[in-house]
Amino acid sequence: MKNMREHAQQQEAESASHCDVPVTAAEVLLDGHRATRDRVARSILDHGPSSAADLANRLGLTSAAVRRHLDGLAAAGLVESREQRVYGSRGRGRPAKVFALTDGGRDAFYQAYDQLAADALRWISDAVGGGKAGEEAVAAFARARFGKQGEKYREALREAGVEDRTEALAQALSVDGYAATVRRVPSAAAKAPAGAQLCQHHCPVAHIAEQFPQLCEAETEVFSQLLGTHVQRLATIAHGDGVCTTYVPAPGAASSSARGSAGRDSDAAPTAGTSTEDSASAR
């Protein structure tokens, strides 16, 4: 009997050690024993939809270890798998699988105030009678909010050279939790300077912007003012893309050229979550 009890206790302990699927999604990101899984989720947040191989390379883990953590995140409803988007001609074979954060995964990164913000904006709209007047009232609020936020970034951009302003803006945005990066895009003209894609891998107001696109529009206007050039929003997380992507033409490029070539240039080196179709609909 003693041996049977010991065997049962051993089996129970082994079973518990393998039972690492959390009761709630938040436990995955908050439990200190799952720090590596937290890093995997954070890497997807910072870099957009990623393959297991990409994650393994970035985090210095084996692909097998990454897949175990992805399985746990998927079981918790924090990530989902999808086929990787292919731009241009597709080669033979099955498209690679990438993993993206779900709405629940993004919620775990501090978006609990969404409902309050949505209610406040809806109240602003209703207070002036709704309809067109309501949309304009929300737009005015959005411009004031992002304009004030942009003032914090103006000094950082003033200290940067013209060529480095986009990178300086990305660094300032990252401090505020937008996980922003810059990707240089070759120009269509052979000797013309390259433009850039400003990529925000996290958006604290993504769920609100789904209902109130004025937030994205106001942010784009502020970017244009800060960078001193026409910019073009190609994709947004609020629209369902993996990354908020804004095209910034090279310094000295003509505005008309930037408007006409932004989408074409982005095709040469697209960011995860963008496409020509996404660009059109994001606008």
Residue, then its C-alpha position, 0 to 999 in steps of 0.5 A: m500500500k505504501n508503494m502504491r501511495e508513493h507511486a500515485q503521489q509521484q504520478e500526481a507531481e509529474s502531472a502537475s509539472h507538465c500542466d503549464v497551461p494557465v487558468t487565465a491569459a494574464e497568468v502567462l505574462l505575469d507569472g515569474h516562472r514563465a519569463t521565457r514565454d513572456r519574452v516570446a510574446r513580447s518579441i511578437l509584439d515588438h516585431g509583428p507576426s513571426s515564425a518560430a525560426d525568427l523567434a528562436n534567432r531573436l531570443g537565442l532559443t531552439s526552435a523546439a523550445v519556442r514551439r513549446h512556448l507558442d503552444g502554451l500561448a496559443a492554448a491561453g488564447l494569446v497568439e494565433s497561427r496564420e500563413q505568412r503573407v507573400y509579396g510578389s511571386r510565390g515559390r513552390g511549397r506551403p507558405a510559412k506559418v507565422f504567429a501573431l498576437t490575438d486581441g487577448g494577447r494585446d489586452a494582456f499588455y495593458q489595454a484595460y482602459d479601452q471601454l472607458a476611453a470608448d465611452a468618453l469619446r462616444w459621449i463627446s460625439d453625442a454631446v454635440g448631436g452625433g452624426k457629422a458634428g460628432e465625428e468632427a468633435v472626436a477629430a478635434f479631441a484627437r488632434a488636441r491629444f496627439g498634438k500635445q503628445g507630439e510636443k514631447y517629441r519635438e525637442a528630440l527631433r530638433e536635436a536630430g539631423v534631417e536624415d535621422r528625424t524618423e529614427a528619433l521619432a521612433q525612439a520617442l514613440s518607443v519610450d511611450g510604449y509604441a515599440a516603434t522601428v524604422r525600415r528604409v525603403p529603396s526608391a523607385a528611381a535608381k539614384a534617388p534617396a531611400g524613404a522610410q517606413l515608420c513601424q509601430h508594433h504596438c498601439p495602446v489605443a488600437h481597440i478604440a481606433e477601430q471605432f474612432p478612426q479619427l485617432c489614427e488620422a490625427e496621429t498621422e497629421v502630427f507625424s507629418q508636422l513633426l517630420g516636416t513632410h507629407v507622410q502616408r499611412l499604409a496600414t494600422i493595427a486598428h484595421g487588422d494589420g500586424v503593424c501600424t506602418t507610415y511611409v516617410p519620403a526621403p528628405g527633399a523628395a517632392s510631395s507629389s512624388a511621395r504621394g504617388s510612390a509611397g505604396r509602390d515603394s513599400d511593395a519593394a520592402p513591405t513590413a509584416g502586416t502591410s500590402t497594397e490592398d491594406s494600404a488602400s483600405a487603411r487610408 
